[in-house]
């Protein structure tokens, strides 16, 4: 079977629930916040002072933990959807 035909047969992800949509948007906001903090660290350090590295570290840890939580819940929703659809998950 050609690769493109095999990819067409690949099951789609589960429909996004309102809770997962909120989680995804929160996660995107965290990622954007990390990018902005990295881009403007000098200005943030000037404004906050010695607390800036702690703020950045807390933001990074929060983003990493939230990423883990979101990926775990998204994978669980996708697996449950595939099971209901009769696909091997």
C-alpha positions in Angstrom: 0.0 0.0 0.0 1.4 3.4 -0.9 2.4 5.6 2.1 -0.1 8.4 1.1 -3.0 5.9 1.2 -1.8 4.5 4.5 -1.7 8.0 5.9 -5.3 8.6 4.7 -6.4 5.6 6.7 -4.8 6.9 9.9 -7.5 7.7 12.5 -8.0 11.3 13.4 -7.5 12.6 16.9 -10.5 12.8 19.3 -12.8 15.8 19.0 -11.6 18.6 21.3 -13.8 19.0 24.4 -14.2 22.4 26.0 -11.9 21.4 28.9 -9.2 20.3 26.5 -9.6 23.5 24.5 -9.1 25.5 27.7 -6.1 23.5 28.5 -4.6 23.9 25.1 -5.2 27.7 25.1 -3.6 27.9 28.6 -0.7 25.9 27.4 -0.2 28.1 24.4 -0.4 31.1 26.7 2.3 29.6 28.9 4.5 28.9 25.9 4.0 32.5 24.6 4.8 33.8 28.1 8.1 31.8 28.2 9.0 33.2 24.7 8.3 36.8 25.8 10.3 36.4 29.0 13.2 35.0 27.1 13.0 37.8 24.5 12.7 40.6 27.1 14.7 39.2 30.0 16.9 42.2 30.3 14.0 44.6 30.7 12.3 42.2 33.1 15.5 41.9 35.1 15.8 45.7 35.2 12.2 46.0 36.4 12.1 43.2 39.0 15.7 42.9 40.0 17.2 39.9 41.6 13.8 38.1 41.6 13.7 37.8 37.8 15.6 34.5 37.6 13.2 33.0 40.2 10.2 34.3 38.2 11.6 32.8 35.0 12.4 29.5 36.7 8.9 29.3 38.2 7.4 30.0 34.7 9.5 27.3 33.1 8.7 24.7 35.7 5.0 25.6 35.5 5.1 25.3 31.7 6.8 22.0 31.9 4.4 20.5 34.4 1.4 21.9 32.5 2.8 20.4 29.3 3.0 17.0 30.9 -0.5 17.3 32.3 -2.0 18.4 29.0 -0.2 15.7 26.9 -1.3 13.1 29.4 -5.0 14.1 29.2 -4.9 14.6 25.5 -3.5 11.2 24.9 -6.1 9.6 27.3 -8.9 11.4 25.3 -7.4 10.2 22.0 -7.0 6.6 23.3 -10.6 6.5 24.6 -11.9 7.9 21.3 -10.0 5.3 19.3 -11.3 2.5 21.5 -14.9 3.7 21.0 -14.2 3.9 17.2 -12.9 0.3 17.2 -9.3 1.2 16.3 -6.4 -0.4 18.0 -5.0 2.2 20.3 
